[in-house]
């Protein structure tokens, strides 16, 4: 419990110094560390050492959200068309 009390006191201190609420500070920290993890996973994706399924499992996000992140960061990826109109018999 000593570690949690230390973390809470540091969050309170950051909140007082930045004129934000504790929840805003925690949300900003979450965004920072999530973006850091996504950047590391994108490096693996570019090197083709990890597949999308493994990356989304590690990040605990959906594959659609991961593709949206790739689109936003302008990383090339293959789009598959699953419409039945293009299927030749």
Secondary structure, DSSP 8 states (H G I E B T S, - for coil): -HHHHHHHHHHHHHHHHHT--HHHHHHHHHHHHHHHHHHHHHHHHHHTSS-HHHHHHHHT--HHHHHHHHHHTT---------GGG---
